[in-house]
Amino acid sequence: MANTFKNYVASGVGTSASTLLTVASSTQTTVIGITIANVTASTIKVDVIVTISASDYYLVKNAVVPVGGALVPVGGDQKLVLEVGDALKVLSDTSASADVIVSVLEIT
């Protein structure tokens, strides 16, 4: 079994959900960090959604990210385990307003 650290990124996330990652077959993924940065001149609200077996679950919903700030919904002691077919999505209430970095450990 190989352990690989990876980053998944998205720039200018807006009002349509951006899928940052979908877990590939024969892979387990542990999310070790998510950072969502506000890149606009106004406060934004963001959602982080985990899709498991075609059902969506909110990790955070309408979380406020201030001007010049960032939200870290996963990090530190908190981790998120994703299995084959699970997906991680982010969206904002404002067009092209958020940059996202997701750091993971993939086990294949």
Beta strands, then each sheet from edge to edge (+ up, - down):
strand 1: 3-13
strand 2: 18-22
strand 3: 28-38
strand 4: 44-52
strand 5: 55-65
strand 6: 70-74
strand 7: 80-82
strand 8: 87-92
strand 9: 98-107
sheet 1: 1+ 9- 3+ 6-
sheet 2: 1+ 9- 3+ 7-
sheet 3: 2+ 8- 4+ 5-
end
